[in-house]
Amino acid sequence: MRLALRIFLVVIFGAAYWFARHASPQLVADIPFEIELQDFVGAVYWLAFAWLGTELLRQFVRYRANRSGIASRLPRLLFDIGAIVIFFCAGLIIVSQVFGLELSGLLVTSGIIAAAAGFALQPTATDLIAGISLNFREGTVKLGDWVQLANGVVGKVTQITWSDTHLVTLEDKMVVIRNSRLVELQLMNYNAPERKFQTKFRMVVGYEAPPERVCAILLTAIKAVPKVVADPEPYVIIEEFADHGAAYSMYYHVPDYPEAQFITHQVAVNAIKFLDQAGFTPAYPKRDITQFEARARRIERRVDIPSILHRVPLFSSFGDEETAELAHSLTLQQYKPGAVIVREGDPGASLYIVVSGLLDVFKQTDSGEARKVGLLAPGHVFGEWSLLTGATRNATVTAAAETDLLEIHKSELEPILNKFPAIVSELSRIEAERTAANVSALAFTPAERREIAQIGMASFLRQKIMSFFSSGAA
C-alpha cells in the first residue's frame, strides 16, 4: 500500500511537471507566484521521486535480509542514512535541473556551512560516526546481540540510533550509552562469532576424593543437562589447589546468554546430587588442629558401598546388619562408553545401582528400531524387576560415559531374604509403588493382569518374589 501510494504521487506530479514544461506560456503567465509553476511542480516531482526511492530501498533491503535470515536485526539507522543520501541527491537535481543553478558554488558554500556546523556539533557528529561504524563494521555488534560493557553491565542490543545504543538487561532494565562512548569502551560480545558460547562452573572438592572419579562425576553432571551444547564436548579440569580442596572447573557451551544462568543452576544441582550419591561433598574451609602427630593423608579409593545402598529407596527397609551383609558380597564394576549393560528380552536375575557415569535407555519399537526413552544418572536403579521376579529385561541399557555400577545378583540377595523374611513384604510394597504407573508397559499375561486387579500389585509382587527366591516367608 505504501509503495502504491508513492508510485501514484510520482506519476501524478510527473505528469504535472511534463505539462508545465510543455504548456503554452499564456496558460501560466497569469499565475500570481514569484516562483514559476514549472519550478514548483518540478521540485515536488523530484521530492516525490526521492520518497519513492526510499521505499524501494527499504523493500530491497528487507527482501535481501529475509533471504539471509537477519531481518529482525536490521538497525533503523541503516534506513535513515539511505533516505538522507537519496534526498540529498534529489536536492542536487532540483537545484541544477529545475532551478538551473551551478552546483560548484553551491557545493563550496554548503561545504563551509557543513564544516562550521560540524565544529559546533562535534559531539553529536562523533556519536553519528560511531553509530555508523557499529552498524557497518563487520563483527562488532548487531541488534539482538548480548554484550558486556567495561563497567560490567550486560544487556541485549535492542536499538542503535543516531546518537545512542539501547541495551536491555536480564532484569528488564534499559541502559542507554552514547555511541562514541560505546566504541571507546572495551566491549565483549557474547554472540560473536557464534551465538553459542562457553561458560564454566567452579566447585571445590576435598583432597580425599579420587580426582579421576570426581572429574567423571562432574562431567556426568554436565551431560545430564539437556540444553548443554554437545559440540564442542564439555570437559572438567583442576585449576587450583585451595586450602580446603582441589578446585574443579566445568567448561561447557550454552546456546545463548539468557539461558546460561538456568543451565549453570542445573549443572550445579546435578554436581551436588551426583557427588553425594558417590559419597562425596563439596569442600568448605576447615582447619585441622591436633595435639599429636597427624597420620599421613592419602586419597581414599574405596567405595562406601553400605552408604550407597542406604540411599537406594528399594533397600530403605534394610537395617545395618542386612545392609552390611549385602555390601560384603558386592564389588564396583566399571564400563567404558558404548558398553551394553543389559539387552531387551535377555534373561536376567540382577539389578544395577548407578554410582557414577551416565547411561542411555532404549526400547524396541514395533518396527524393530531402537528408540531412546530415558537417561540414567548416579543414584538411579535399573533391572530390579528381573532381580525380584526373574522376568526378562524390558529395555536395553548402554553406557553413555565412563560408568561405575554396583550389580546385585539373586544369589547375593537370596540369603538375606531367607534370613529376614519380613523384608519381602516391604520390597513388594516399594516395587509396587514404582511399577503401578507402568503396568501396561510390562509383559504381564492376561491371567496375571486379572490377579493384579483382584489382590493388588503389592500382594502379587510378594507372591512372585517368594516364588522366584523359593522363600518360606509367611
C-alpha positions as CSV (number, residue, x, y, z in Angstrom):
1,M,0.0,0.0,0.0
2,R,2.8,2.4,0.9
3,L,4.7,1.6,-2.4
4,A,1.5,2.0,-4.5
5,L,0.7,5.4,-2.9
6,R,4.2,6.7,-3.7
7,I,4.1,5.4,-7.3
8,F,0.8,7.2,-7.7
9,L,2.2,10.5,-6.5
10,V,5.2,10.2,-8.7
11,V,3.0,9.6,-11.8
12,I,0.7,12.5,-10.9
13,F,3.4,15.0,-10.3
14,G,5.5,13.7,-13.2
15,A,2.5,14.3,-15.5
16,A,2.1,17.8,-14.0
17,Y,5.8,18.5,-14.4
18,W,5.6,17.5,-18.1
19,F,2.5,19.5,-18.6
20,A,4.1,22.6,-17.0
21,R,7.2,22.3,-19.2
22,H,5.3,21.9,-22.5
23,A,2.3,24.1,-21.8
24,S,1.8,27.4,-23.7
25,P,3.3,30.4,-21.9
26,Q,0.0,32.2,-22.0
27,L,-1.6,29.4,-19.8
28,V,0.9,30.0,-16.9
29,A,1.7,33.7,-17.4
30,D,-1.0,34.9,-15.0
31,I,-0.1,32.6,-12.1
32,P,0.3,35.0,-9.0
33,F,3.5,33.4,-7.6
34,E,7.1,34.6,-7.7
35,I,8.2,31.0,-8.4
36,E,7.2,29.7,-11.8
37,L,4.7,26.9,-11.8
38,Q,7.2,24.7,-13.7
39,D,9.8,25.1,-11.0
40,F,7.3,24.4,-8.2
41,V,5.9,21.3,-9.8
42,G,9.4,20.1,-10.8
43,A,10.6,20.3,-7.2
44,V,7.6,18.5,-5.9
45,Y,8.1,15.8,-8.6
46,W,11.7,15.1,-7.6
47,L,10.9,15.1,-3.9
48,A,8.1,12.5,-4.6
49,F,10.6,10.5,-6.7
50,A,13.1,10.5,-3.8
51,W,10.3,9.4,-1.4
52,L,9.6,6.5,-3.7
53,G,13.3,5.7,-3.8
54,T,13.5,5.4,0.0
55,E,10.6,3.0,-0.1
56,L,12.2,0.9,-2.9
57,L,15.4,0.9,-0.9
58,R,13.6,-0.3,2.2
59,Q,11.8,-3.0,0.3
60,F,15.0,-4.2,-1.3
61,V,17.0,-4.3,1.9
62,R,14.1,-6.2,3.7
63,Y,14.0,-8.7,0.8
64,R,17.7,-9.4,1.0
65,A,17.6,-9.5,4.8
66,N,14.8,-12.0,4.8
67,R,16.7,-14.3,2.5
68,S,19.7,-14.1,4.7
69,G,17.7,-14.6,7.9
70,I,18.7,-11.2,9.5
71,A,15.5,-9.2,9.1
72,S,15.0,-8.9,12.8
73,R,18.5,-7.4,13.4
74,L,18.3,-4.6,10.8
75,P,19.1,-1.2,12.5
76,R,16.8,1.8,11.8
77,L,19.9,3.9,11.3
78,L,20.6,2.0,8.1
79,F,17.3,3.2,6.5
80,D,17.8,6.7,7.8
81,I,21.2,7.1,6.2
82,G,19.9,5.7,2.9
83,A,17.0,8.2,3.0
84,I,19.4,11.1,3.6
85,V,21.6,10.1,0.7
86,I,18.6,9.8,-1.7
87,F,17.0,13.1,-0.6
88,F,20.4,14.9,-0.9
89,C,20.8,13.6,-4.5
90,A,17.2,14.7,-5.2
91,G,18.1,18.2,-3.8
92,L,21.1,18.5,-6.1
93,I,18.9,17.5,-9.1
94,I,16.3,20.1,-8.1
95,V,18.9,22.9,-7.8
96,S,20.7,22.1,-11.1
97,Q,17.9,20.8,-13.3
98,V,14.8,22.6,-12.0
99,F,16.2,26.0,-10.9
100,G,19.2,25.9,-13.3
101,L,21.8,26.9,-10.7
102,E,25.5,26.0,-10.8
103,L,26.4,23.2,-8.3
104,S,30.1,24.2,-7.9
105,G,29.4,27.4,-6.0
106,L,26.7,25.8,-4.0
107,L,28.9,22.9,-3.0
108,V,31.6,25.2,-1.8
109,T,29.2,27.2,0.2
110,S,27.5,24.2,1.7
111,G,30.9,22.7,2.5
112,I,31.8,25.8,4.5
113,I,28.5,25.7,6.3
114,A,28.9,21.9,6.9
115,A,32.4,22.5,8.4
116,A,31.1,25.2,10.7
117,A,28.1,23.1,11.8
118,G,30.3,20.0,12.3
119,F,32.7,22.0,14.5
120,A,29.7,23.3,16.6
121,L,28.1,19.9,16.8
122,Q,31.3,17.8,17.2
123,P,30.0,15.5,20.0
124,T,26.8,14.8,18.0
125,A,28.8,14.2,14.8
126,T,31.1,11.8,16.8
127,D,28.2,9.8,18.0
128,L,26.8,9.7,14.5
129,I,30.0,8.4,13.0
130,A,30.3,5.9,15.9
131,G,26.8,4.7,15.2
132,I,27.6,4.2,11.5
133,S,30.7,2.3,12.5
134,L,28.8,0.0,14.8
135,N,26.3,-0.8,12.1
136,F,28.6,-1.4,9.2
137,R,31.9,-2.6,10.7
138,E,32.0,-6.4,10.4
139,G,32.0,-8.4,13.6
140,T,31.2,-5.6,16.1
141,V,27.6,-5.6,17.3
142,K,24.1,-6.1,15.8
143,L,20.6,-6.0,17.1
144,G,19.8,-9.0,19.3
145,D,23.4,-9.5,20.5
146,W,24.2,-9.8,24.2
147,V,27.2,-7.6,25.1
148,Q,29.1,-6.7,28.3
149,L,30.5,-3.2,28.8
150,A,33.7,-2.4,30.6
151,N,31.8,-1.5,33.7
152,G,30.3,-5.0,33.9
153,V,26.8,-4.2,32.6
154,V,25.4,-6.9,30.4
155,G,22.5,-6.3,28.1
156,K,20.8,-7.1,24.8
157,V,21.2,-4.6,21.9
158,T,17.7,-3.5,21.0
159,Q,18.3,-0.3,19.1
160,I,21.1,1.8,17.6
161,T,20.0,5.4,16.9
162,W,21.9,8.4,15.6
163,S,23.4,9.1,19.0
164,D,22.8,6.3,21.4
165,T,22.7,2.5,21.7
166,H,20.0,0.9,23.8
167,L,20.6,-2.2,25.9
168,V,18.1,-4.2,27.9
169,T,19.4,-6.2,30.8
170,L,18.2,-9.6,32.1
171,E,16.3,-7.6,34.8
172,D,14.4,-5.8,32.0
173,K,16.2,-2.5,32.8
174,M,17.0,-0.1,30.0
175,V,20.7,1.1,29.6
176,V,21.4,3.9,27.2
177,I,25.0,4.6,26.2
178,R,26.3,7.1,23.7
179,N,27.7,5.6,20.5
180,S,31.1,7.3,20.8
181,R,31.5,6.1,24.4
182,L,30.5,2.5,23.3
183,V,33.2,2.5,20.7
184,E,35.8,3.7,23.1
185,L,35.0,1.1,25.8
186,Q,36.2,-2.4,25.8
187,L,33.3,-4.4,24.6
188,M,32.6,-8.2,25.0
189,N,30.1,-9.7,22.5
190,Y,28.7,-13.0,23.8
191,N,27.1,-13.8,20.4
192,A,30.1,-13.3,18.2
193,P,31.5,-15.0,16.2
194,E,28.8,-17.6,17.1
195,R,25.5,-17.5,19.1
196,K,26.6,-20.2,21.5
197,F,29.4,-19.5,23.9
198,Q,31.5,-21.3,26.6
199,T,30.9,-20.8,30.3
200,K,32.1,-22.6,33.4
201,F,31.1,-23.5,36.9
202,R,33.7,-24.0,39.7
203,M,33.4,-26.4,42.6
204,V,35.9,-27.4,45.3
205,V,36.1,-31.0,46.4
206,G,38.2,-32.4,49.3
207,Y,41.6,-34.0,48.6
208,E,40.4,-37.3,49.9
209,A,38.2,-37.8,46.8
210,P,40.0,-39.5,43.8
211,P,40.4,-36.9,41.1
212,E,39.6,-39.2,38.2
213,R,36.3,-40.2,39.9
214,V,35.4,-36.5,40.7
215,C,36.1,-35.5,37.1
216,A,33.9,-38.3,35.8
217,I,31.1,-37.4,38.2
218,L,31.2,-33.7,37.3
219,L,31.3,-34.5,33.6
220,T,28.2,-36.6,34.0
221,A,26.5,-33.7,35.8
222,I,27.1,-31.5,32.7
223,K,26.0,-34.1,30.2
224,A,22.8,-34.8,32.1
225,V,21.5,-31.3,31.4
226,P,19.6,-31.5,28.1
227,K,20.3,-27.9,27.0
228,V,24.1,-28.1,27.2
229,V,25.5,-27.9,23.7
230,A,27.0,-31.3,22.8
231,D,29.6,-30.0,20.3
232,P,32.2,-28.9,21.4
233,E,32.4,-31.5,24.1
234,P,32.3,-30.3,27.7
235,Y,35.3,-31.0,29.9
236,V,36.5,-30.8,33.5
237,I,39.9,-29.8,34.7
238,I,41.6,-29.0,38.1
239,E,42.6,-25.3,38.0
240,E,43.7,-24.7,41.6
241,F,44.7,-26.4,44.8
242,A,43.0,-24.5,47.6
243,D,43.4,-24.8,51.3
244,H,40.4,-26.9,51.7
245,G,40.4,-29.0,48.5
246,A,41.0,-29.2,44.7
247,A,39.1,-26.6,42.6
248,Y,37.5,-28.3,39.6
249,S,36.2,-26.1,36.7
250,M,33.5,-27.5,34.5
251,Y,33.6,-26.0,31.0
252,Y,30.6,-26.3,28.7
253,H,28.8,-24.4,25.9
254,V,25.3,-22.9,26.2
255,P,23.0,-21.9,23.3
256,D,22.6,-18.2,24.3
257,Y,23.4,-15.9,27.1
258,P,19.9,-15.7,28.7
259,E,20.0,-19.5,29.2
260,A,23.4,-19.6,30.8
261,Q,22.3,-19.0,34.4
262,F,19.5,-21.6,34.3
263,I,21.8,-24.2,32.7
264,T,24.5,-23.5,35.2
265,H,21.9,-23.9,38.0
266,Q,21.0,-27.3,36.7
267,V,24.7,-28.3,36.3
268,A,25.3,-27.2,40.0
269,V,22.3,-29.2,41.3
270,N,23.4,-32.3,39.4
271,A,27.0,-31.9,40.6
272,I,25.9,-31.8,44.3
273,K,23.5,-34.6,43.9
274,F,25.8,-36.9,42.0
275,L,28.8,-36.2,44.3
276,D,26.5,-37.0,47.3
277,Q,25.4,-40.3,45.6
278,A,29.1,-41.3,45.3
279,G,29.7,-40.4,49.0
280,F,31.5,-37.1,48.4
281,T,30.5,-33.5,49.2
282,P,31.8,-30.1,48.1
283,A,34.6,-28.9,50.4
284,Y,34.4,-25.9,52.7
285,P,37.1,-24.0,54.6
286,K,38.4,-26.1,57.5
287,R,41.4,-26.4,59.7
288,D,42.9,-29.5,61.4
289,I,44.1,-28.9,65.0
290,T,46.0,-31.9,66.5
291,Q,47.9,-32.4,69.7
292,F,49.7,-35.5,68.4
293,E,51.4,-36.5,65.3
294,A,48.9,-36.4,62.4
295,R,48.5,-39.5,60.3
296,A,49.5,-39.3,56.7
297,R,46.7,-38.2,54.3
298,R,46.0,-40.3,51.3
299,I,43.4,-40.5,48.5
300,E,40.6,-42.8,49.6
301,R,39.8,-45.0,46.6
302,R,37.5,-47.4,48.5
303,V,33.8,-47.0,47.6
304,D,31.5,-46.8,50.6
305,I,29.0,-49.5,49.4
306,P,26.8,-49.6,52.6
307,S,26.4,-45.8,52.3
308,I,25.3,-46.1,48.6
309,L,22.8,-48.9,49.5
310,H,21.2,-46.8,52.2
311,R,20.5,-44.1,49.6
312,V,18.5,-46.5,47.4
313,P,14.8,-46.5,48.2
314,L,14.4,-50.2,47.3
315,F,16.7,-51.1,50.3
316,S,15.5,-48.4,52.7
317,S,13.9,-51.1,54.9
318,F,17.2,-52.9,55.4
319,G,18.9,-52.5,58.7
320,D,22.6,-52.1,59.3
321,E,23.1,-55.8,59.6
322,E,21.3,-56.7,56.3
323,T,23.0,-53.8,54.5
324,A,26.5,-54.8,55.7
325,E,25.8,-58.5,54.7
326,L,24.7,-57.5,51.2
327,A,27.5,-54.9,50.8
328,H,30.1,-57.5,51.7
329,S,29.4,-59.5,48.6
330,L,29.3,-56.6,46.1
331,T,32.1,-55.1,44.1
332,L,32.3,-52.0,41.8
333,Q,32.1,-52.7,38.1
334,Q,33.4,-50.2,35.5
335,Y,32.2,-49.8,32.0
336,K,33.5,-47.9,29.0
337,P,31.3,-45.6,26.8
338,G,29.2,-47.7,24.4
339,A,29.2,-50.9,26.5
340,V,25.9,-52.7,26.6
341,I,24.9,-53.4,30.2
342,V,21.6,-55.3,29.6
343,R,19.7,-56.1,26.4
344,E,16.0,-56.1,26.0
345,G,14.5,-59.6,26.0
346,D,17.5,-61.3,27.6
347,P,17.0,-63.3,30.8
348,G,18.3,-61.6,34.0
349,A,18.4,-62.0,37.7
350,S,20.2,-58.9,38.9
351,L,19.8,-55.2,39.4
352,Y,22.2,-52.4,39.0
353,I,22.9,-49.2,41.0
354,V,24.5,-46.3,39.2
355,V,27.4,-45.0,41.3
356,S,28.8,-42.6,38.7
357,G,28.5,-42.0,35.0
358,L,25.6,-41.8,32.6
359,L,23.6,-44.5,30.7
360,D,21.1,-44.4,27.8
361,V,17.9,-46.5,27.9
362,F,16.4,-47.8,24.7
363,K,13.1,-49.6,23.9
364,Q,12.4,-51.5,20.7
365,T,9.5,-50.2,18.6
366,D,7.0,-52.2,16.6
367,S,9.2,-51.7,13.5
368,G,12.2,-53.2,15.3
369,E,14.1,-49.9,15.7
370,A,15.7,-49.0,19.0
371,R,14.3,-45.7,20.4
372,K,15.9,-43.8,23.2
373,V,13.4,-43.4,26.1
374,G,15.4,-42.3,29.0
375,L,18.7,-41.4,30.8
376,L,20.1,-43.0,34.0
377,A,22.3,-40.9,36.3
378,P,24.0,-41.5,39.6
379,G,21.5,-42.8,42.2
380,H,19.3,-44.5,39.7
381,V,18.5,-48.2,39.9
382,F,17.5,-50.5,36.9
383,G,16.9,-54.2,36.5
384,E,15.1,-54.6,39.8
385,W,12.1,-56.2,38.0
386,S,14.3,-59.0,36.7
387,L,16.1,-59.4,40.1
388,L,12.8,-59.8,42.1
389,T,10.7,-61.8,39.7
390,G,13.1,-63.4,37.2
391,A,11.4,-61.6,34.3
392,T,13.4,-60.8,31.1
393,R,14.9,-57.4,30.6
394,N,12.3,-54.9,29.4
395,A,14.8,-52.4,27.9
396,T,18.4,-52.1,26.6
397,V,20.8,-50.0,28.7
398,T,24.2,-48.8,27.4
399,A,26.9,-46.7,28.9
400,A,27.0,-43.1,27.5
401,A,30.1,-42.2,29.5
402,E,32.6,-44.0,31.8
403,T,30.3,-45.6,34.3
404,D,30.7,-47.3,37.7
405,L,27.9,-49.7,38.7
406,L,27.0,-52.0,41.6
407,E,25.4,-55.2,40.4
408,I,23.3,-57.3,42.9
409,H,22.6,-60.9,41.9
410,K,19.8,-63.1,43.1
411,S,22.4,-65.3,44.7
412,E,23.6,-62.4,46.9
413,L,20.1,-61.2,47.9
414,E,18.5,-64.7,48.5
415,P,20.3,-65.5,51.8
416,I,19.2,-62.2,53.2
417,L,15.6,-62.7,52.3
418,N,15.7,-66.2,53.7
419,K,17.2,-64.8,56.9
420,F,14.9,-61.8,57.2
421,P,11.6,-62.8,55.5
422,A,9.7,-59.7,56.7
423,I,11.8,-57.7,54.1
424,V,9.9,-59.4,51.3
425,S,6.7,-57.5,52.1
426,E,8.5,-54.2,52.3
427,L,10.2,-54.9,48.9
428,S,6.9,-55.8,47.4
429,R,5.3,-52.5,48.6
430,I,8.1,-50.3,47.4
431,E,8.3,-52.0,44.0
432,A,4.5,-51.9,43.7
433,E,4.6,-48.1,44.1
434,R,7.4,-47.8,41.4
435,T,5.6,-50.0,38.8
436,A,2.0,-49.1,39.4
437,A,2.1,-46.5,36.7
438,N,3.8,-48.8,34.2
439,V,1.6,-51.9,34.4
440,S,0.7,-51.6,30.7
441,A,4.3,-51.5,29.7
442,L,5.3,-54.7,31.5
443,A,4.9,-58.1,30.0
444,F,2.1,-59.5,32.1
445,T,-0.1,-62.3,30.9
446,P,-3.9,-61.8,30.9
447,A,-4.2,-64.1,33.8
448,E,-1.5,-62.1,35.8
449,R,-3.4,-58.9,35.0
450,R,-6.6,-60.3,36.4
451,E,-4.8,-61.4,39.5
452,I,-3.3,-58.0,40.0
453,A,-6.8,-56.5,39.7
454,Q,-8.1,-58.9,42.4
455,I,-5.3,-58.9,45.0
456,G,-3.4,-55.7,44.2
457,M,0.1,-55.1,42.9
458,A,1.9,-55.4,46.2
459,S,0.4,-58.8,47.1
460,F,1.0,-60.0,43.5
461,L,4.7,-59.0,43.7
462,R,5.1,-60.6,47.1
463,Q,4.0,-63.9,45.7
464,K,6.2,-63.5,42.6
465,I,9.3,-62.7,44.8
466,M,8.6,-65.5,47.2
467,S,8.2,-68.0,44.3
468,F,11.3,-66.8,42.5
469,F,13.5,-66.9,45.6
470,S,11.9,-70.1,46.9
471,S,11.4,-68.3,50.2
472,G,9.4,-69.8,53.0
473,A,8.4,-66.5,54.4
474,A,4.8,-66.2,55.6
